[in-house]
Amino acid sequence: MKIFKPFSFLFSAILTGCVGNMNPTGGNSTPNYPYFITTEPLVVKKIQVPIGSKLVYEEHFFVEGKQDHKMREEKLTTIEFPAGKELIWGGVPVRSIYKFFNSEMRGYTVTADFTKLSEDNKTRFSELWQSCSTDLGITIKNTDDWSFNKQNIADVESCSVIYQRYFKDDTKQQSFLNEMYAELQKINSK
């Protein structure tokens, strides 16, 4: 029995070390998603993106970190615009657009930078948006188009976690999102 004692201690140490480091996402650090920094103006998801934009893609077998070329648009998850070159989306300067995490939902989240929105460009739509968050969830018909194309925008899905279509029985949330969608439809396309 004495012979097994050192081995049982070693086995316990290894098992404790493994269990202590368990992470449901598969590791202790975030994945190093492949990304590309644009070196020239490009059209991505029907958006003219400036030089210096960061295009982030889904995890890909043996492909990580910075890439020297853009990858397939179908694998795109995020567009981050460089500081000072924000995209004007619905009349509001936005820092980034990222695809919904839930693959069953067709849409994306737009992150506004209200510090760059001048007083003379404010609208009822931008005021509603700013009242709840910088993050606005948009459902779309065509997943290849992330631009401010009102014909492609199916609905305003959420404004932060405060207002969400998910809560169908909450009339306050539904009314707010209905008003946002109606005001969005009044914005001239840009």
Salt bridges, closest charged atoms under 4 A:
GLU58 OE1 - LYS75 NZ 3.73
GLU58 OE2 - LYS99 NZ 3.00
ASP68 OD1 - HIS69 ND1 2.76
GLU74 OE1 - ARG72 NE 2.81
GLU86 OE2 - LYS116 NZ 3.94
ASP113 OD2 - LYS116 NZ 3.83
GLU119 OE2 - LYS122 NZ 2.97
ASP155 OD2 - ARG165 NE 2.85
GLU179 OE2 - ARG124 NH2 2.99
GLU183 OE2 - LYS186 NZ 3.04
